[in-house]
Amino acid sequence: MIDTSMWEPKDGLKFDKKSLDIIKCDNNVAIMAGPGAGKTEILAQKACFILETELCSWPYNILSISRKRESASNIKDRVSLRCGNVLSERFHSFTIEAFTKSIVDRFMHILPKNEQPSEDYKLVFSSRESNFRDKLTFDQLTIIALKIVKSSSTLMSSIRATYKFVFIDEFQDLNGHQYDFVKEIFCASQSVVTVVGDTKQAIMKFANALPDGFVKFKLDFKAELKIIYTNFRAAPELKQFIDCIGHEWWPINAESVSSNTECVPLDKDDYSLLFFNDEAHEVKQLSLKIKKWIVEDKIKPEEIAILFRANTNNNYSKNINIALLEQGVLSVNESNIQDYLSEPLGKVLISLLCLLTRPRDIKAWECLRDSYVYCSSSNSRHNDFELTRMLNLIGEDRFYGEGDIKTFDELFDITIKIMNEFFYENLKRTWIQYQQGTLMEETFHGVLEELKEARNISCSWAGAVDLISGVGAVRMMTIHKSKGLEFEAVVLLGLEDYSYFRFGMTQKKLDEERSTVFVGLSRAKSKLLVSSAMHRQHTGPSSFTHVNSIINDLGKFGMNRSRVDKLDILNI
């Protein structure tokens, strides 16, 4: 155990006094944090502090709730990285939907028979499709979970006793039903609740995100309200630019936040608002610029992101993907695979595929071994025997060297054989999301299909695994998927009416799309390009009537505006 007064942030990271106070706070607290302020890192460090000082000693646990699967996965990975696998086993990270679903699936029998959903109920996205019995929306699932905990004081007490500390990430995206569920369980408990969010990033308002959620939480939970507005990972000039935009779009009480909002023109080479004649011109120029970042500025491809408002039918990603490939630069569309890889099964699959496709990968073996042991209910002697058997089986089928010529079907067969023999039942028993429905099958086939496509543009099976993992490849995703991530360089592609204001503009819509753009801008650490094309294949001539207010603000606060007329990389 480490004394609370002696504890220091892990891995040599430095925090200002306000952030350190939040990390060590043992009361209910609501944190409003600006983009890039390190929300995930602060929560991870707080978890380490709680676990290492034994404020949350065994058998108590920390419950972490997020809105998105990748966010739940990111915070779990960060805690494991900071305090190791042993302590992090008591850090339980779920999406709010997965947590409520686990309660419904395990305890629905508590309700009267006429109020219970079918045991084989299906989840649907529209209330029009639901019937509150065998077809449920996520909101209806939350309502049923709330009924269950209200009906059983024993269950309520058990949950409260299990989780001494509760984190809620992306709090601004919780809707009313979800907030009521959290409040019912934890408001009158001894659990210490920390909520973190950014009102500027509330890009799920279409999902009925709770208005004024921070104010409500502060009153209900008698919590302190803390505001952090430091984008400490960004280059100083980029931080200043983002701060200026934030203050312009969402003015904050000057007494609450101290930030220098004086505007300074940004360096044209690193930060530009670019206008191209057409899409072909755009992707050619951007691919040259990205190659320059990689070759001359020594930025790793995976540290570069291309972000879109939406990417239906890969309309925005397909042409830039081809242009990058022509420059010898690989890219991966993470909108397709990100959900799969954030799953426990996805992580196991990637580790297994790494071991099958390269001669030695210690990190992959450690991940696979730890996953097996974590899910296993056997003793250590039996686990050691099974792990040796697994390693021997992996070694019999090599997909590297001479084995690189083996077919996808051969790789598929050995993968499913190993998964069936060592992992599937253990994963089902351990992870609630696999105990019902088809998520396990969807994840397995989704990852393997992505691998099959990646092999078509990779020179080896190992290269294909790297590609779907995002190693050595430029990462492409929607802005929504990028929340919580950061990159050395970002290209925000397609700032036009069609993407952001296709169905017209109201003040509410403008505020929502400002939030979306702001999330994209704040993913960058040192280089940022915003790109628009006057003509696109799938939209025809572009309109800028509504998006111009956003474009003008970007220029107003220092971003250089350039009409790119020549295929000359030095122009940008």
C-alpha positions in Angstrom: 0.0 0.0 0.0 1.2 3.5 -0.8 0.4 6.3 1.7 -1.9 8.9 0.1 0.5 11.7 0.9 3.4 9.9 -0.9 1.5 8.8 -4.0 2.6 10.4 -7.3 1.1 10.3 -10.8 2.2 7.2 -12.7 4.8 7.1 -15.5 6.2 10.5 -14.7 3.2 12.5 -15.9 2.8 16.0 -14.6 -0.5 17.6 -13.7 -1.4 21.1 -12.4 -2.8 21.5 -8.9 -6.4 21.5 -10.0 -6.1 18.2 -11.8 -4.1 16.7 -8.9 -6.9 17.8 -6.5 -9.4 16.0 -8.7 -7.3 12.8 -8.9 -7.1 12.7 -5.1 -10.6 13.9 -4.3 -12.7 11.5 -2.2 -16.0 13.3 -2.6 -18.6 13.3 -5.4 -17.3 15.6 -8.1 -18.4 16.7 -11.6 -15.6 17.6 -14.0 -16.2 19.8 -17.0 -13.1 19.4 -19.1 -12.1 21.0 -22.4 -11.0 18.9 -25.3 -7.4 17.7 -24.9 -7.5 18.4 -21.1 -6.8 14.7 -20.6 -10.1 13.4 -19.2 -9.2 9.7 -19.8 -5.8 10.2 -18.3 -7.2 11.9 -15.2 -9.6 9.1 -14.7 -6.9 6.5 -15.2 -4.6 8.2 -12.7 -7.5 8.6 -10.2 -8.1 4.8 -10.5 -4.4 4.1 -9.8 -4.5 6.5 -6.8 -7.6 4.8 -5.4 -6.3 1.2 -5.9 -2.7 1.8 -5.0 -3.5 3.6 -1.7 -6.2 1.0 -0.9 -8.9 3.6 -0.6 -10.7 0.9 -2.6 -9.2 -2.2 -1.0 -10.1 -5.8 -1.9 -12.9 -7.0 -2.3 -14.3 -3.6 -3.4 -14.2 -2.5 -7.0 -14.3 0.6 -9.2 -17.2 0.8 -11.7 -16.5 2.8 -14.9 -19.4 3.7 -17.2 -19.1 5.1 -20.7 -21.4 5.8 -23.6 -19.3 4.1 -26.3 -17.6 0.7 -26.4 -14.3 2.1 -27.6 -14.4 4.6 -24.7 -15.0 1.8 -22.2 -12.2 -0.1 -23.8 -9.8 2.9 -23.9 -10.2 3.7 -20.2 -9.7 0.0 -19.2 -6.6 -0.2 -21.3 -5.2 3.0 -19.8 -5.8 1.8 -16.2 -4.1 -1.5 -17.0 -1.2 0.4 -18.5 -0.8 2.7 -15.5 -1.2 0.3 -12.6 -0.8 -3.2 -14.1 -3.1 -6.1 -14.8 -3.4 -7.3 -11.2 -4.9 -4.1 -9.7 -6.8 -3.3 -12.9 -8.8 -6.5 -12.6 -10.8 -4.6 -9.9 -11.5 -1.8 -12.4 -14.8 -2.8 -14.2 -15.4 -0.9 -17.3 -18.8 -1.1 -19.2 -20.9 0.9 -21.5 -24.1 2.1 -19.8 -26.0 -0.1 -22.2 -23.9 -3.2 -21.3 -24.3 -2.5 -17.6 -28.1 -2.1 -17.7 -28.4 -5.1 -20.0 -26.4 -7.3 -17.5 -28.9 -6.4 -14.8 -31.9 -7.2 -17.0 -30.4 -10.5 -18.3 -29.5 -11.8 -14.8 -32.3 -10.4 -12.6 -35.4 -10.1 -14.8 -37.0 -12.8 -12.7 -37.3 -10.3 -9.8 -40.1 -8.6 -11.7 -43.7 -9.9 -11.9 -44.1 -12.3 -14.8 -46.2 -9.9 -16.8 -43.4 -7.2 -16.6 -40.6 -9.5 -17.6 -39.2 -9.3 -21.1 -38.7 -12.5 -23.1 -35.5 -14.3 -22.2 -34.5 -14.3 -25.9 -35.4 -10.6 -26.5 -33.8 -8.7 -29.4 -32.5 -5.2 -29.2 -33.9 -2.8 -31.8 -33.0 0.9 -32.5 -36.5 2.3 -33.1 -39.4 2.5 -30.6 -41.6 1.7 -33.6 -40.1 -1.8 -33.8 -40.3 -2.5 -30.1 -43.1 -4.1 -28.1 -41.5 -4.1 -24.6 -41.5 -7.9 -24.6 -39.3 -9.6 -27.1 -38.1 -6.4 -29.0 -36.6 -3.7 -26.8 -34.9 -0.4 -27.4 -31.9 0.6 -25.2 -34.0 3.1 -23.4 -36.6 0.4 -22.6 -33.8 -1.8 -21.4 -32.7 1.0 -19.0 -36.3 1.5 -17.8 -36.6 -2.3 -17.0 -33.2 -2.3 -15.3 -34.5 0.6 -13.1 -37.6 -1.3 -12.2 -35.5 -4.3 -11.2 -33.2 -2.4 -8.8 -36.2 -0.5 -7.3 -37.9 -3.9 -6.7 -35.0 -5.5 -4.9 -33.3 -3.8 -2.0 -31.0 -6.8 -1.8 -29.8 -6.3 -5.3 -29.5 -2.6 -4.8 -27.4 -3.2 -1.6 -25.2 -5.7 -3.5 -24.3 -3.3 -6.3 -23.5 -0.5 -3.8 -21.4 -2.9 -1.7 -19.5 -4.1 -4.8 -18.6 -0.6 -6.2 -17.1 1.7 -3.7 -16.1 4.2 -6.4 -18.0 5.0 -9.6 -16.7 6.9 -12.7 -19.0 8.1 -15.4 -17.2 9.2 -18.6 -18.9 11.2 -21.4 -21.4 12.3 -18.8 -22.8 14.9 -21.2 -24.1 12.1 -23.4 -26.2 10.4 -20.7 -29.9 10.7 -21.5 -32.7 11.1 -18.9 -33.5 7.4 -18.3 -29.8 6.5 -17.9 -29.3 9.4 -15.4 -32.3 8.2 -13.4 -30.9 4.7 -13.3 -27.5 5.9 -12.0 -29.1 8.2 -9.5 -31.4 5.5 -8.1 -28.5 3.2 -7.4 -25.8 5.5 -6.2 -27.2 8.9 -5.1 -28.1 7.7 -1.6 -25.2 5.3 -1.3 -21.7 5.5 0.3 -20.2 5.1 -3.2 -18.0 8.1 -4.3 -19.2 9.2 -7.8 -17.0 11.1 -10.3 -18.5 12.3 -13.6 -16.5 13.7 -16.4 -17.6 15.3 -19.6 -17.3 18.2 -22.0 -20.4 20.2 -22.9 -18.7 21.2 -26.1 -18.5 17.5 -27.1 -22.2 16.6 -26.7 -22.5 15.2 -30.2 -25.2 12.7 -29.2 -28.0 15.2 -28.7 -30.1 13.3 -31.2 -30.1 10.5 -28.5 -31.8 12.8 -26.0 -28.7 13.7 -24.0 -29.7 15.1 -20.6 -29.8 19.0 -20.7 -28.0 20.8 -17.9 -26.8 17.4 -16.7 -23.9 18.8 -14.7 -26.2 21.2 -12.8 -28.6 18.3 -12.0 -25.8 16.0 -10.8 -24.3 18.8 -8.6 -27.6 19.3 -6.8 -28.6 15.6 -6.6 -25.3 14.2 -5.5 -24.1 17.3 -3.5 -21.1 17.3 -5.7 -18.3 19.8 -6.3 -18.1 21.2 -9.8 -14.6 21.5 -11.3 -13.7 23.0 -14.7 -10.5 22.1 -16.5 -9.8 24.0 -19.7 -6.2 23.1 -20.4 -5.4 21.4 -23.7 -1.9 20.4 -22.4 -1.0 17.9 -25.1 -1.4 20.3 -28.0 1.3 22.5 -29.4 1.1 26.0 -27.7 -0.1 27.8 -30.8 -2.7 25.1 -31.5 -3.9 25.1 -27.9 -4.4 28.9 -28.1 -6.3 28.5 -31.3 -8.6 25.9 -29.8 -9.1 27.9 -26.7 -10.1 31.0 -28.8 -12.7 28.9 -30.8 -14.1 27.5 -27.6 -14.5 30.9 -25.9 -16.1 32.3 -29.1 -18.6 29.5 -29.4 -19.3 28.7 -25.8 -18.3 31.7 -23.5 -17.4 30.5 -20.0 -17.5 32.6 -16.9 -14.1 34.3 -16.7 -13.9 33.6 -13.0 -14.2 29.9 -13.6 -11.5 29.6 -16.3 -8.3 31.4 -16.9 -7.2 31.2 -20.5 -5.3 33.4 -22.9 -7.6 34.0 -25.8 -5.5 36.5 -27.7 -5.3 35.3 -31.3 -2.1 34.7 -33.2 -1.9 33.7 -36.9 -1.0 30.0 -37.2 1.9 28.7 -39.3 0.6 28.1 -42.8 2.6 24.8 -43.2 1.1 23.2 -40.1 -2.4 24.7 -39.9 -4.5 25.6 -43.0 -8.1 25.8 -44.1 -7.9 24.4 -47.7 -10.3 24.8 -50.6 -9.9 22.5 -53.7 -11.5 22.7 -57.1 -12.7 19.1 -56.9 -12.3 15.8 -55.0 -9.6 14.4 -57.3 -7.5 17.5 -56.7 -8.1 17.3 -53.0 -7.1 13.7 -52.4 -4.0 14.0 -54.6 -2.8 17.1 -52.7 -3.6 15.7 -49.3 -1.9 12.4 -50.0 1.3 14.2 -51.0 1.1 16.3 -47.8 0.6 13.2 -45.6 3.5 11.5 -47.3 5.6 14.6 -46.5 4.6 14.4 -42.9 5.7 10.8 -42.8 9.0 11.1 -44.7 10.2 14.5 -43.7 8.6 15.2 -40.4 9.0 11.6 -39.2 5.4 11.3 -38.0 4.3 7.7 -37.8 1.4 6.8 -40.1 -0.7 5.7 -37.2 -0.2 9.1 -35.6 -2.1 10.7 -38.5 -5.9 10.8 -38.7 -8.3 11.7 -41.4 -11.7 12.6 -39.9 -15.2 12.9 -41.5 -18.5 14.1 -40.3 -20.0 10.9 -41.8 -18.7 8.3 -44.2 -21.8 6.5 -45.6 -20.8 4.0 -48.3 -17.2 5.1 -47.8 -18.0 8.2 -49.9 -15.3 10.3 -48.2 -12.7 7.6 -47.5 -12.5 5.6 -50.7 -10.8 8.2 -52.9 -8.2 9.4 -50.3 -7.5 5.7 -49.5 -6.6 5.1 -53.2 -4.6 8.3 -53.4 -2.6 7.4 -50.3 -2.0 3.9 -51.7 -0.5 5.4 -54.9 2.0 7.3 -52.6 2.9 4.0 -50.9 1.0 5.0 -47.7 -1.4 2.5 -46.2 -4.6 3.6 -44.5 -7.3 1.8 -42.5 -10.9 2.8 -42.3 -11.5 2.4 -38.5 -15.2 3.2 -38.8 -15.6 -0.4 -40.1 -13.4 -2.3 -37.5 -13.1 0.0 -34.4 -16.2 -1.5 -32.7 -14.9 -5.0 -33.2 -11.4 -4.3 -31.9 -12.7 -2.6 -28.8 -14.4 -5.9 -27.8 -12.5 -8.4 -25.5 -12.9 -11.0 -28.3 -11.4 -8.5 -30.8 -8.3 -8.0 -28.6 -7.9 -11.8 -28.3 -8.3 -12.3 -32.0 -5.7 -9.7 -32.9 -3.2 -11.2 -30.4 -3.8 -14.7 -31.9 -3.4 -13.4 -35.4 -0.2 -11.7 -34.6 1.2 -14.9 -33.2 0.1 -16.9 -36.2 1.6 -14.5 -38.7 5.0 -13.6 -37.3 7.9 -15.6 -35.8 8.0 -13.9 -32.4 5.7 -11.4 -30.7 6.1 -11.3 -26.9 3.6 -8.6 -26.4 0.9 -10.5 -28.3 1.6 -13.7 -26.4 1.4 -11.8 -23.0 -2.0 -10.3 -24.1 -3.3 -13.7 -25.2 -2.0 -15.4 -22.1 -3.4 -12.8 -19.7 -6.8 -12.9 -21.5 -6.9 -16.7 -21.1 -6.0 -16.6 -17.4 -8.4 -13.8 -16.7 -11.3 -15.7 -18.2 -10.3 -19.2 -17.0 -12.0 -20.8 -13.9 -9.3 -23.5 -13.6 -6.3 -23.6 -11.3 -2.8 -22.3 -12.3 -1.4 -25.8 -13.0 -4.2 -26.6 -15.5 -3.8 -23.1 -17.0 -0.1 -23.6 -17.5 -0.8 -26.9 -19.2 -3.4 -25.4 -21.5 -1.3 -22.4 -22.4 1.6 -24.7 -23.4 -0.8 -26.7 -25.5 -2.1 -23.6 -27.1 1.4 -22.3 -27.9 2.3 -25.6 -29.5 -0.8 -25.5 -31.6 -0.1 -22.0 -32.8 3.5 -23.1 -33.7 2.2 -25.9 -35.9 0.5 -23.5 -38.4 2.9 -20.7 -39.4 1.6 -18.0 -41.7 5.0 -16.3 -42.2 8.1 -17.1 -44.2 7.1 -20.0 -46.5 3.7 -20.0 -44.8 2.9 -16.5 -46.2 1.5 -18.2 -49.3 -1.2 -20.0 -47.3 -4.8 -19.1 -48.1 -7.3 -17.1 -46.1 -9.4 -20.3 -45.6 -6.4 -22.0 -44.0 -5.9 -19.1 -41.6 -9.6 -19.0 -40.9 -9.7 -22.7 -40.0 -6.8 -22.6 -37.5 -8.1 -19.4 -36.0 -11.6 -20.8 -35.3 -10.1 -24.1 -34.1 -8.0 -22.3 -31.4 -10.8 -19.9 -30.5 -13.2 -22.8 -30.0 -10.8 -24.9 -28.0 -9.4 -22.3 -25.7 -11.5 -19.1 -25.6 -15.2 -19.1 -26.7 -16.7 -20.7 -23.6 -14.5 -18.7 -21.3 -15.3 -15.5 -23.0 -19.0 -16.2 -22.8 -18.8 -17.0 -19.2 -16.8 -13.8 -18.4 -18.3 -11.1 -20.6 -22.0 -10.4 -20.3 -22.3 -9.1 -23.9 -21.6 -12.6 -25.3 -24.1 -14.4 -23.2 -27.0 -13.5 -25.5 -27.4 -12.5 -29.1 -24.9 -12.6 -32.0 -22.2 -10.1 -30.9 -19.6 -12.9 -30.6 -20.2 -14.2 -34.1 -20.4 -10.7 -35.6 -17.1 -9.7 -34.0 -15.3 -12.8 -35.1 -16.5 -12.7 -38.7 -16.1 -8.9 -38.8 -12.4 -9.0 -37.9 -11.6 -11.9 -40.2 -13.4 -10.2 -43.2 -11.4 -7.0 -42.6 -8.3 -9.2 -42.5 -9.2 -10.8 -45.8 -9.6 -7.4 -47.5 -6.4 -6.1 -45.9 -4.4 -9.1 -47.3 -5.3 -7.9 -50.9 -3.2 -4.7 -50.4 -0.5 -6.2 -48.0 2.6 -8.1 -49.0 2.3 -10.5 -46.1 -0.2 -11.9 -43.6 1.7 -10.0 -40.8 1.3 -6.8 -42.8 -2.5 -7.4 -43.1 -2.8 -7.9 -39.3 -0.9 -4.7 -38.8 -3.1 -2.9 -41.2 -6.4 -3.8 -39.5 -4.8 -3.0 -36.1 -3.9 0.4 -37.4 -0.1 -0.2 -37.1 1.8 1.6 -39.8 -1.3 2.9 -41.4 -3.0 6.3 -41.5 -6.3 6.1 -39.5 -9.6 7.1 -41.0 -12.8 7.5 -39.0 -15.8 9.6 -38.3 -15.4 12.5 -35.9 -17.8 10.7 -33.5 -15.5 7.7 -33.4 -12.4 9.9 -32.7 -13.7 11.1 -29.3 -11.2 10.4 -26.6 -8.4 9.8 -29.1 -5.5 12.1 -30.1 -3.1 12.3 -33.1 0.0 14.1 -34.0 -1.6 15.3 -37.2 -5.3 15.6 -38.2 -7.0 16.2 -41.6 -10.6 17.2 -41.1 -12.1 16.4 -44.5 -15.3 17.6 -46.1 -16.3 20.8 -44.3 -19.3 21.6 -46.5 -23.0 22.0 -46.1 -23.8 18.5 -47.4 -21.9 16.9 -44.5 -23.0 19.2 -41.7 -26.2 21.0 -42.8 -27.7 18.8 -45.4 -31.2 19.2 -43.9 -30.9 22.9 -43.2 -29.8 25.0 -40.3 -31.3 26.2 -37.0 -29.5 27.7 -34.1 -29.7 24.3 -32.3 -28.2 22.6 -35.4 -25.4 25.2 -35.7 -24.5 24.6 -32.0 -24.5 20.8 -32.5 -22.3 21.0 -35.6 -19.9 23.5 -33.9 -19.5 20.8 -31.3 -18.8 18.2 -33.9 -16.2 20.4 -35.6 -14.7 21.3 -32.2 -14.2 17.6 -31.4 -12.4 17.1 -34.7 -10.1 20.1 -34.3 -9.1 19.1 -30.8 -7.8 15.7 -31.7 -4.7 17.3 -33.2 -1.4 17.8 -31.2 0.8 19.6 -33.7 -0.6 19.7 -37.3 -4.1 20.4 -38.5 -5.6 20.7 -42.0 -9.3 21.4 -42.7 -10.3 20.5 -46.2 -13.2 21.5 -48.5 -13.9 20.6 -52.1 -16.0 22.7 -54.5 -17.3 19.5 -56.2 -17.6 15.9 -55.0 -18.6 12.7 -56.9 -21.4 11.8 -54.6 -22.8 15.3 -53.9 -22.1 17.4 -57.1 -21.3 21.1 -56.6 -20.7 21.9 -52.9 -22.6 24.5 -51.0 -21.1 26.6 -48.1 -24.1 28.7 -47.2 -24.6 27.4 -43.7 -21.1 26.1 -42.9 -19.5 29.5 -43.7 -20.1 30.8 -40.2 -17.8 28.0 -38.9 -15.3 28.5 -41.7 -15.2 32.3 -41.0 -14.5 31.7 -37.3 -11.6 29.3 -38.0 -10.1 32.0 -40.2 -10.9 34.8 -37.7 -8.9 33.0 -35.0 -5.7 32.4 -37.0 -6.2 29.6 -39.4 -4.8 30.4 -42.9 -7.4 30.2 -45.7 -6.0 28.9 -49.0 -7.6 28.2 -52.4 -5.4 25.5 -53.8 -5.2 25.7 -57.6 -2.0 23.8 -58.4 -0.8 20.3 -57.6 2.2 21.8 -55.7 2.8 20.3 -52.3 4.7 23.4 -51.2 1.5 25.5 -51.5 0.2 23.8 -48.4 
